[in-house]
């Protein structure tokens, strides 16, 4: 089990296997994240530019693209962790 690391933010010292297991999303979590990504992408596509408020548009666009990016990162990390964990388990069972 991960040990709480002393930092300003909550952080844990994890083994390689704990890190991989923690990064793997289950099917329902993946479905929720894919749905959220689709909703965010729709919001990005429908953002309306108001010449009177250009900064507001840029802020909204950046915020939504940041959300899209973190969701994509979580999905990619999960896929990579699944492969890495399989390889780790296979190497320890040989």
C-alpha positions as CSV (number, residue, x, y, z in Angstrom):
1,X,0.0,0.0,0.0
2,X,1.2,3.5,-0.9
3,X,2.8,5.6,1.8
4,X,1.9,9.2,2.3
5,X,4.8,11.4,1.2
6,X,5.5,14.6,3.1
7,X,4.8,17.4,0.6
8,X,2.6,20.5,0.4
9,X,0.1,18.4,-1.7
10,X,-1.2,14.9,-1.1
11,X,1.3,12.5,-2.7
12,X,2.1,8.9,-2.2
13,X,5.2,6.8,-2.6
14,X,4.0,3.8,-4.7
15,X,5.7,0.7,-6.0
16,X,5.7,0.2,-9.7
17,X,2.9,-2.3,-9.5
18,X,0.8,0.0,-7.3
19,X,1.3,2.8,-9.7
20,X,0.2,0.7,-12.7
21,X,-2.8,-0.8,-10.9
22,X,-3.9,2.6,-9.8
23,X,-3.8,4.0,-13.3
24,X,-6.0,1.3,-14.8
25,X,-9.6,2.4,-15.3
26,X,-12.5,0.0,-15.3
27,X,-15.0,-0.2,-18.2
28,X,-17.5,2.1,-16.5
29,X,-14.9,4.7,-15.8
30,X,-13.7,4.7,-19.4
31,X,-17.2,5.1,-20.6
32,X,-17.8,8.1,-18.3
33,X,-14.5,9.7,-19.4
34,X,-15.3,9.1,-23.1
35,X,-18.7,10.7,-22.6
36,X,-17.3,13.7,-20.8
37,X,-14.7,14.1,-23.6
38,X,-17.5,14.1,-26.2
39,X,-19.5,16.7,-24.2
40,X,-16.4,19.0,-23.9
41,X,-15.5,18.6,-27.6
42,X,-19.1,19.7,-28.4
43,X,-18.7,22.7,-26.1
44,X,-15.4,23.7,-27.8
45,X,-17.1,23.5,-31.2
46,X,-20.0,25.6,-30.2
47,X,-18.0,28.4,-28.4
48,X,-19.1,31.7,-29.8
49,X,-16.5,34.4,-30.3
50,X,-17.7,37.9,-29.0
51,X,-15.4,40.6,-30.3
52,X,-16.3,42.7,-27.3
53,X,-15.0,39.9,-25.0
54,X,-12.0,38.3,-26.7
55,X,-10.3,37.3,-23.5
56,X,-13.4,35.5,-22.2
57,X,-13.4,33.4,-25.4
58,X,-9.7,32.5,-25.0
59,X,-10.2,31.6,-21.3
60,X,-13.2,29.4,-22.0
61,X,-11.4,27.7,-24.9
62,X,-8.3,27.1,-22.9
63,X,-10.2,25.8,-19.9
64,X,-12.2,23.3,-22.1
65,X,-9.1,22.2,-23.9
66,X,-7.3,21.6,-20.6
67,X,-10.2,19.4,-19.5
68,X,-10.1,17.5,-22.8
69,X,-6.3,17.0,-22.4
70,X,-6.5,15.6,-18.8
71,X,-9.2,13.2,-19.8
72,X,-7.2,12.0,-22.8
73,X,-4.1,11.6,-20.5
74,X,-6.1,9.5,-18.1
75,X,-7.3,7.2,-20.9
76,X,-3.8,6.9,-22.4
77,X,-2.2,6.2,-19.1
78,X,-4.8,3.5,-18.4
79,X,-4.0,1.7,-21.7
80,X,-0.3,2.0,-21.1
81,X,-0.6,0.7,-17.5
82,X,-2.6,-2.3,-18.6
83,X,0.1,-3.3,-21.1
84,X,2.9,-2.6,-18.6
85,X,1.2,-4.5,-15.8
86,X,0.7,-7.5,-18.1
87,X,4.4,-7.4,-19.0
88,X,5.4,-7.0,-15.3
89,X,3.2,-10.0,-14.2
90,X,4.5,-12.1,-17.1
91,X,8.2,-11.3,-16.2
92,X,7.6,-12.2,-12.5
93,X,5.8,-15.5,-13.3
94,X,8.6,-16.9,-15.5
